[in-house]
Amino acid sequence: MESRPGFDCTCIITRENYGGIIGDYDLPKIEWVSCQLQRKQGRCNQDHGYGFLARVKGDPAKEGYIGGVCGDKYFKGHSTFARDRARAVREIEVDSLSTRLRAIAADPTFLPKVDALRERLRVVREHSQELLDKLPDDVARKLRDMAKNQNANLEIEVEYIDRVEDEKTKKIREVPRWVPAIAGAITGLSVANRMPIHQLGGELTAIRKAFVSLDARRELGKQKLQAQLKVLDQVMSLDTQVAAFEGVWLAFRRPANLGNLWMLSRRKDSQLECMRASVVAGGVANPSNNQIRQALHDAIAQLSANHGNRQVAPA
């Protein structure tokens, strides 16, 4: 700035000779400059790093520094300075937005990254939907309800036998009593809620479209530049979200997790279908009916053993 022909480090800027703001500056500590506003003892001389290069009226016109903080105080109530400052700040913002958009447009890795995220999400979306479609309707419906309510607990009932004396006969008889219990939790339950994964796909598509049609011209103005950047800047957060969906999917598809889904239905055929999904996930491509029945029998036996060898049943 000091190399400009009109710059004069000795001039003093007053409310009367102020001729407008030329531009702003934001300097590192080692390059701070002295404010040239008028003070009672002469010049302000307050060192600062952020401020404005201002024009001083005269023939020829001169230029000098106005400190950012000093200028706000000195020109308080001065409508022209306030207007010029606001315009300068807008120009700064527009320059910043345009620069950031140009950097994105010139980044050869941006679009491949977006496409890679879309592909990763597509794999999760399609594979998880394929598995959910193979589950019995009542189990899939229960999973959606649980995901909606954010309740992953596997709720069962355990049979307890009470010995009761008959008041008339005085004989002791056994009376079953079913007590609610929690047998564990489904991991990756949120995969059953399909809306978020479709929304994320839409956001990634929007980013791709915004990149293809990216326009970084300053003439568009702050709002239009800002709107583009708001969409494009989502890439990092969406990367995190895609990774989260991948983690949820990996947790849900584990054979042990799928093997617990039988507890979501009282129907034997549905329980067997859940066990089939678990056995297939475990690496058996075409399990026999006997294998499926044995797997369900073993799962029920293990759950019973976990509760004192009592009878158990889905809630």
C-alpha positions in Angstrom: 0.0 0.0 0.0 2.9 2.4 0.8 4.1 1.9 -2.8 0.9 3.6 -4.1 1.7 7.0 -5.6 -0.8 8.8 -3.4 0.2 7.3 -0.1 1.6 9.7 2.4 2.7 8.4 5.8 2.8 11.9 7.3 -0.7 13.1 6.4 -3.4 13.4 9.1 -6.9 12.2 8.5 -9.8 14.2 10.0 -13.6 14.1 9.9 -13.4 17.2 7.6 -10.8 16.0 5.1 -11.9 12.4 5.0 -12.5 11.5 1.3 -13.6 7.9 1.4 -12.3 4.3 1.9 -10.1 2.8 -0.9 -9.8 -0.6 0.6 -9.0 -2.7 3.7 -6.0 -4.5 5.0 -5.3 -7.3 7.5 -1.6 -7.5 8.3 0.6 -9.9 10.3 2.0 -8.6 13.6 5.4 -7.8 12.2 3.9 -5.6 9.5 1.5 -3.5 11.6 1.1 0.1 10.7 0.3 3.4 12.5 -3.1 5.0 12.5 -3.1 8.4 10.9 -6.3 9.8 12.4 -6.3 13.2 14.1 -5.9 13.4 17.9 -5.5 16.3 20.2 -1.7 16.0 20.3 -1.5 15.5 16.5 -1.7 12.1 14.9 -3.1 8.9 16.6 -0.1 6.6 15.8 -1.8 3.6 17.4 -0.2 0.5 15.9 -2.7 -2.0 14.4 -3.0 -4.7 11.9 -6.5 -4.4 10.6 -7.9 -1.2 9.1 -8.6 0.8 6.0 -6.7 2.7 3.4 -8.5 6.1 3.1 -8.4 9.0 0.7 -7.7 12.5 2.1 -9.3 15.4 0.3 -7.0 17.8 -1.4 -5.2 18.5 -4.7 -3.5 16.2 -5.1 -5.5 13.8 -3.0 -3.4 11.8 -0.5 -3.9 8.4 1.1 -3.4 7.2 4.7 -4.2 4.5 7.3 -7.3 4.4 9.5 -7.1 1.7 12.2 -10.2 -0.5 12.3 -11.0 0.1 16.0 -9.8 3.8 15.9 -12.0 4.5 12.9 -15.2 3.2 14.5 -14.6 5.4 17.6 -13.4 8.5 15.7 -16.1 8.5 13.1 -18.9 7.6 15.4 -22.1 9.2 14.0 -20.3 10.0 10.7 -22.8 8.5 8.2 -20.4 8.7 5.2 -17.7 6.7 6.9 -20.2 4.2 8.2 -21.5 3.7 4.7 -18.0 3.4 3.2 -16.9 1.0 5.9 -20.0 -1.2 5.3 -19.3 -1.2 1.6 -15.6 -2.1 2.2 -16.6 -5.0 4.5 -19.0 -6.3 1.9 -16.3 -6.2 -0.7 -14.0 -8.1 1.7 -16.6 -10.8 2.2 -17.3 -11.0 -1.6 -13.6 -11.3 -2.3 -13.2 -14.0 0.3 -16.2 -16.0 -1.0 -15.0 -15.7 -4.6 -11.5 -16.8 -3.6 -12.7 -19.8 -1.8 -15.0 -20.8 -4.6 -12.2 -20.5 -7.1 -10.0 -22.7 -5.0 -12.7 -25.4 -4.9 -13.2 -25.1 -8.7 -9.4 -25.5 -9.2 -9.2 -28.5 -6.9 -8.8 -31.7 -9.0 -9.7 -33.9 -6.1 -13.0 -32.3 -5.2 -15.3 -34.0 -7.7 -13.7 -37.5 -7.4 -14.1 -37.2 -3.6 -17.8 -36.4 -4.0 -18.3 -39.3 -6.5 -16.4 -41.7 -4.2 -18.7 -40.7 -1.3 -21.8 -41.3 -3.4 -20.5 -44.7 -4.4 -19.7 -45.7 -0.8 -23.2 -44.6 0.2 -24.8 -46.4 -2.7 -23.2 -49.7 -1.6 -24.4 -49.2 1.9 -27.9 -48.2 0.8 -28.4 -51.0 -1.7 -26.9 -53.8 0.4 -28.7 -52.8 3.5 -32.0 -52.6 1.7 -31.4 -56.0 0.1 -31.0 -57.5 3.6 -34.0 -55.7 5.1 -36.1 -57.0 2.1 -35.2 -60.5 3.0 -36.4 -60.2 6.6 -40.0 -61.2 7.5 -42.5 -58.4 7.2 -43.4 -58.4 10.9 -39.7 -58.2 11.9 -38.9 -55.5 9.4 -41.9 -53.5 10.6 -40.7 -54.0 14.2 -37.2 -52.8 13.3 -38.6 -49.6 11.7 -40.7 -48.9 14.8 -37.7 -49.5 17.1 -35.5 -47.2 14.9 -38.1 -44.5 14.9 -38.3 -44.7 18.7 -34.6 -45.1 19.1 -35.1 -48.1 21.3 -32.7 -50.9 20.4 -33.6 -53.2 23.4 -34.5 -56.8 22.7 -37.5 -57.2 24.9 -38.5 -60.7 26.0 -40.5 -62.4 28.7 -39.1 -65.0 31.1 -41.4 -67.6 32.8 -41.2 -67.8 36.6 -43.2 -70.5 38.4 -44.9 -69.5 41.6 -46.1 -72.1 44.1 -49.5 -71.1 45.4 -51.6 -72.7 48.1 -55.3 -73.1 47.2 -57.4 -71.5 49.9 -60.1 -74.2 49.8 -58.1 -77.4 49.2 -54.9 -76.3 50.7 -53.1 -78.0 47.9 -50.0 -76.4 46.4 -50.2 -75.6 42.7 -47.8 -74.1 40.3 -48.8 -70.8 38.6 -46.7 -69.5 35.7 -45.8 -65.8 35.8 -44.2 -64.1 32.8 -41.8 -61.3 33.7 -40.5 -58.7 31.2 -36.7 -58.7 30.6 -34.1 -57.2 28.3 -32.0 -59.8 26.5 -29.6 -57.3 24.9 -29.7 -54.8 22.1 -29.7 -54.6 18.4 -26.5 -53.0 17.0 -26.7 -50.8 14.0 -30.5 -50.4 14.4 -30.6 -47.0 12.7 -30.0 -48.8 9.3 -33.7 -49.7 9.5 -34.6 -45.9 9.2 -34.2 -45.3 5.5 -35.0 -41.6 5.4 -31.6 -40.3 6.6 -29.6 -42.4 4.1 -31.8 -41.1 1.2 -31.4 -37.5 2.5 -27.7 -37.9 2.6 -27.7 -39.2 -1.0 -29.7 -36.1 -2.0 -27.2 -33.8 -0.3 -24.3 -35.4 -2.1 -26.1 -35.1 -5.5 -26.7 -31.4 -4.7 -23.0 -30.9 -4.0 -22.1 -32.5 -7.3 -24.6 -30.3 -9.2 -23.3 -27.2 -7.4 -19.7 -28.0 -8.4 -20.6 -28.6 -12.0 -22.4 -25.3 -12.2 -20.0 -23.4 -9.9 -19.7 -19.7 -10.7 -17.2 -17.7 -8.6 -17.6 -14.3 -10.3 -17.7 -11.4 -7.9 -20.5 -9.8 -9.8 -22.9 -12.4 -8.5 -22.8 -10.7 -5.1 -22.5 -12.0 -1.6 -25.7 -13.9 -1.3 -25.3 -16.0 -4.4 -21.7 -16.8 -3.8 -22.5 -17.6 -0.2 -25.3 -20.0 -1.2 -22.9 -21.9 -3.5 -20.2 -22.2 -0.8 -22.7 -23.3 1.8 -23.6 -26.3 -0.3 -20.0 -27.1 -1.4 -18.6 -26.8 2.2 -20.7 -29.7 3.4 -18.3 -32.2 1.9 -16.3 -32.8 5.1 -19.3 -33.2 7.3 -21.0 -35.6 4.7 -17.8 -37.6 4.6 -18.2 -38.2 8.3 -21.8 -39.1 7.9 -21.1 -41.6 5.1 -18.5 -43.3 7.4 -21.0 -43.4 10.2 -23.5 -45.1 7.9 -20.8 -47.6 6.9 -20.1 -48.3 10.6 -23.8 -48.8 11.4 -24.2 -51.2 8.4 -21.2 -53.3 9.4 -22.6 -53.5 13.0 -26.1 -54.5 11.8 -25.1 -57.2 9.4 -22.9 -59.2 11.8 -24.2 -62.8 12.0 -24.5 -62.6 15.8 -26.6 -59.4 15.6 -28.9 -60.9 12.9 -29.1 -64.0 15.0 -30.9 -62.0 17.7 -33.7 -60.8 15.4 -35.8 -63.9 16.0 -36.7 -62.2 19.4 -38.7 -59.6 17.5 -41.4 -62.1 16.5 -43.5 -64.7 18.1 -44.1 -66.4 14.7 -42.0 -69.5 14.2 -41.7 -69.0 10.5 -40.5 -65.4 11.0 -38.0 -66.6 13.6 -36.6 -69.2 11.2 -36.2 -66.6 8.4 -34.2 -64.4 10.8 -32.0 -67.3 11.6 -31.6 -68.0 7.9 -30.3 -64.5 7.4 -27.9 -64.9 10.3 -26.5 -68.3 9.0 -26.1 -66.9 5.5 -24.2 -63.8 6.9 -22.0 -66.3 8.7 -20.8 -67.7 5.4 -23.2 -70.6 4.6 -24.6 -69.7 1.2 -27.4 -72.3 1.0 -28.2 -73.5 4.5 -30.6 -76.5 4.8 -33.9 -76.3 6.8 -32.4 -78.6 9.4 -29.4 -76.2 9.8 -31.8 -73.3 10.3 -34.0 -75.1 12.8 -30.9 -76.2 14.7 -29.6 -72.6 14.8 -32.9 -71.4 16.2 -33.1 -74.2 18.7 -29.5 -73.3 19.9 -30.3 -69.6 20.2 -33.4 -70.3 22.3 -31.5 -72.7 24.5 -28.8 -70.2 25.1 -31.2 -67.5 26.0 -33.0 -69.9 28.3 -29.7 -70.8 30.0 -28.9 -67.1 30.4 -32.1 -66.8 32.5 -31.7 -69.8 34.8 -33.0 -72.3 32.3 -36.4 -70.8 32.4 -38.8 -70.7 29.5 -38.3 -67.5 27.4 -40.4 -65.9 24.6 -40.4 -62.7 22.6 -42.4 -59.9 24.3 
